[in-house]
Amino acid sequence: MSEDKRKRRLHINTEVYINRVYHAEGLDLSADGMYLYTRHPYVEGSIIDLRFKLGDDEIQGPAKVVHSQPGIGFGVRFTDLKEKDAEKIRDYVERLGSEQPKGAPPVRKRTST
């Protein structure tokens, strides 16, 4: 896989379940990982279980917290995903990433105040 394709990122807005308890909002997805918006802090180096949907497909597997911004969110790198799930992520990012303008922000859910 080329360096450019491996680093391709897709701005998304999807609900992500962490360790079957907490939920976060997935904002940025690549074939290697994801950035999650949540106020719940996670320590860098922690291994967590993620579950989220991409279109009609459900993805589940472990990820390592590689970057944390307490009170904002954190970045993870997928680890030991089933090959079929890793392929679904790659295909999704490749297919939709080519349609998204570079630097486009994710579409955020509106929250009532």
Secondary structure, 3 states (H helix, E strand, C coil): CCHHHHHCEEEEEEEEEECCCEEEEEEEEECCEEEEECCCCCCCCCEEEEEEEECCEEEEEEEEEEEEECCCEEEEEECCCCHHHHHHHHHHHHHHHCCCCCCCCCCCCCCCC
